[in-house]
Amino acid sequence: MKAWVLQGGFGLSHLHWTDVPIPTPGPHQILVRLHAASLNYRDILIVEGAYNPRLALPRILGSDGAGEVVAVGSQVQRFRPGERVVGCFMQSWIDGPLTDEAARSTLGADRDGTFAEYVLLEQDAALAIPPGYSFVQAATWPCAALTAWNALVSAGCGPGQTVLLLGTGGVSLFGLQLAKAYKARVLLLSGQETKRQRAEALGADATANYRTLPEWDRWVREQTGGRGADLILEVGGAGTLERSLRAIRRGGTIALIGVLAGRGTIDPMLILMKAVRLQGIFVGSRRQLEEMSRFMVQHALVPVIDRCYPWTELPTALECLRKGEHFGKIVLEIIPQGG
Ligand SMILES: NC(=O)c1ccc[n+]([C@@H]2O[C@H](COP(=O)([O-])OP(=O)(O)OC[C@H]3O[C@@H](n4cnc5c(N)ncnc54)[C@H](OP(=O)(O)O)[C@@H]3O)[C@@H](O)[C@H]2O)c1
């Protein structure tokens, strides 16, 4: 089969479109012919060596993928050939709290991933795609959507609460859709005016531009009667955390998710004096993915897909993601290469 493999080192020059053997399912595994895979900022970090400098290579990249079961292992009960499935980001996190084993079972880093014609999944770490959702749509769920879901649900998001979102990437736009479905009030920051408008059209209650309004924490306090947001989905990391700490209400929750804004310094005084809850989020379990998919169906939530690329154009798609040109998700359509 064809696959995108990182081999021989880090950097785009080491990302190869190459032939590898189709894997054989073990007793508890299913073999899935992929139809779509979505990109995450993580994929850029992995290629650059910033995600895990000790990553074992060669590795097929990609954590998110949806396709059709084509073969099953001898002990597989949950799926049959022909079923449409989406894989879990972590292949060993089924339910309960995150464990060391689960954290080391991620697709596209610890195990071969979804930028390939076929992927092996544990039978317990896949989910049937609900009717009405396409492969392309389902392929956006495993990482970005589940991360936003986990952050919102862990913080008890609900009516009357104010949620702050940073940017209009995959995690933040799922955060917007899910938080609105929970009847929360959503404030959103974007560095681009047109994206701000699009976020408002999607339901954001108020938006601001973090480039023209670098002191956006003041804007958040103004928007909340001086109180601050109840929950922030922090995708910026150290570069934005200081401001998020100024924008959060006393006793509020900051879900630590991403690293988009680079380095920065943090004043621990703000954390303790505001009694802020800092909650690290690492995607989520299969149980959470199931709960999220039911919620998506119930509220008829359709993923925001900026564009699809033929999967042969992965380097171009990654460059688009790196430049932040997108609004929502970027998806690869996986077309069989034959032979
Ligand atoms: N912890 C986890 O489990 C987990 C899971 C998923 C993702 N992540 C991390 O979360 C982050 C977001 O992931 P993603 O897939 O949603 O990324 P993405 O789709 O690439 O989102 C990028 C967008 O974020 C916005 N942005 C960039 N720099 C910003 C800044 N300094 N301040 C505010 N917004 C900024 C921009 O939106 P505008 O153009 O609108 O400004 C940009 O288009 C990444 O660091 C990723 O690695 C972590």
The ligand as an SDF file (V2000), in Angstrom:
LIG
                    3D

 48 52  0  0  0  0  0  0  0  0999 V2000
   -3.8830   18.5270   24.2170 N   0  0  0  0  0  0  0  0  0  0  0  0
   -4.4800   17.8760   23.2320 C   0  0  0  0  0  0  0  0  0  0  0  0
   -4.9860   16.7690   23.3930 O   0  0  0  0  0  0  0  0  0  0  0  0
   -4.5780   18.5420   21.8940 C   0  0  0  0  0  0  0  0  0  0  0  0
   -5.4730   18.0530   20.9450 C   0  0  0  0  0  0  0  0  0  0  0  0
   -5.6380   18.7660   19.7480 C   0  0  0  0  0  0  0  0  0  0  0  0
   -4.8210   19.8750   19.5180 C   0  0  0  0  0  0  0  0  0  0  0  0
   -3.9120   20.2550   20.4460 N   0  0  0  0  0  0  0  0  0  0  0  0
   -3.0920   21.4480   20.2530 C   0  0  0  0  0  0  0  0  0  0  0  0
   -3.9980   22.5470   20.2930 O   0  0  0  0  0  0  0  0  0  0  0  0
   -3.5490   23.5520   19.3970 C   0  0  0  0  0  0  0  0  0  0  0  0
   -4.6590   23.8280   18.3940 C   0  0  0  0  0  0  0  0  0  0  0  0
   -4.8170   22.6870   17.5850 O   0  0  0  0  0  0  0  0  0  0  0  0
   -5.6820   22.7660   16.2640 P   0  0  0  0  0  0  0  0  0  0  0  0
   -5.5680   21.4390   15.6090 O   0  0  0  0  0  0  0  0  0  0  0  0
   -7.0060   23.3440   16.5550 O   0  0  0  0  0  0  0  0  0  0  0  0
   -4.8090   23.8350   15.4510 O   0  0  0  0  0  0  0  0  0  0  0  0
   -5.1120   24.5720   14.1190 P   0  0  0  0  0  0  0  0  0  0  0  0
   -6.3260   24.0270   13.4630 O   0  0  0  0  0  0  0  0  0  0  0  0
   -3.8540   24.5910   13.3620 O   0  0  0  0  0  0  0  0  0  0  0  0
   -5.4630   26.0690   14.6280 O   0  0  0  0  0  0  0  0  0  0  0  0
   -4.6690   27.1330   14.2860 C   0  0  0  0  0  0  0  0  0  0  0  0
   -5.4130   28.4360   14.5260 C   0  0  0  0  0  0  0  0  0  0  0  0
   -5.1730   28.9060   15.8600 O   0  0  0  0  0  0  0  0  0  0  0  0
   -5.1710   30.3020   15.8650 C   0  0  0  0  0  0  0  0  0  0  0  0
   -3.9650   30.8530   16.5080 N   0  0  0  0  0  0  0  0  0  0  0  0
   -2.6910   30.7180   16.1170 C   0  0  0  0  0  0  0  0  0  0  0  0
   -1.8820   31.4000   16.9340 N   0  0  0  0  0  0  0  0  0  0  0  0
   -2.6580   31.9930   17.8570 C   0  0  0  0  0  0  0  0  0  0  0  0
   -2.4240   32.8600   18.9430 C   0  0  0  0  0  0  0  0  0  0  0  0
   -1.1970   33.2690   19.2450 N   0  0  0  0  0  0  0  0  0  0  0  0
   -3.4710   33.2750   19.6870 N   0  0  0  0  0  0  0  0  0  0  0  0
   -4.7210   32.8620   19.3900 C   0  0  0  0  0  0  0  0  0  0  0  0
   -5.0100   32.0500   18.3450 N   0  0  0  0  0  0  0  0  0  0  0  0
   -3.9870   31.6220   17.5920 C   0  0  0  0  0  0  0  0  0  0  0  0
   -5.2750   30.7730   14.4210 C   0  0  0  0  0  0  0  0  0  0  0  0
   -6.6350   31.1320   14.1880 O   0  0  0  0  0  0  0  0  0  0  0  0
   -7.0100   32.5530   13.5270 P   0  0  0  0  0  0  0  0  0  0  0  0
   -6.4540   32.5130   12.1560 O   0  0  0  0  0  0  0  0  0  0  0  0
   -8.4880   32.6240   13.6010 O   0  0  0  0  0  0  0  0  0  0  0  0
   -6.3530   33.5910   14.3850 O   0  0  0  0  0  0  0  0  0  0  0  0
   -4.8980   29.5310   13.6370 C   0  0  0  0  0  0  0  0  0  0  0  0
   -5.5060   29.4730   12.3800 O   0  0  0  0  0  0  0  0  0  0  0  0
   -2.2470   23.0390   18.7960 C   0  0  0  0  0  0  0  0  0  0  0  0
   -1.1590   23.5030   19.5660 O   0  0  0  0  0  0  0  0  0  0  0  0
   -2.3760   21.5370   18.9430 C   0  0  0  0  0  0  0  0  0  0  0  0
   -1.1220   20.9030   18.9800 O   0  0  0  0  0  0  0  0  0  0  0  0
   -3.7750   19.5990   21.6160 C   0  0  0  0  0  0  0  0  0  0  0  0
  1  2  1  0
  2  3  2  0
  2  4  1  0
  4  5  1  0
  4 48  2  0
  5  6  2  0
  6  7  1  0
  7  8  2  0
  8  9  1  0
  8 48  1  0
  9 10  1  0
  9 46  1  0
 10 11  1  0
 11 12  1  0
 11 44  1  0
 12 13  1  0
 13 14  1  0
 14 15  2  0
 14 16  1  0
 14 17  1  0
 17 18  1  0
 18 19  2  0
 18 20  1  0
 18 21  1  0
 21 22  1  0
 22 23  1  0
 23 24  1  0
 23 42  1  0
 24 25  1  0
 25 26  1  0
 25 36  1  0
 26 27  1  0
 26 35  1  0
 27 28  2  0
 28 29  1  0
 29 30  1  0
 29 35  2  0
 30 31  1  0
 30 32  2  0
 32 33  1  0
 33 34  2  0
 34 35  1  0
 36 37  1  0
 36 42  1  0
 37 38  1  0
 38 39  2  0
 38 40  1  0
 38 41  1  0
 42 43  1  0
 44 45  1  0
 44 46  1  0
 46 47  1  0
M  CHG  2   8   1  16  -1
M  END
$$$$
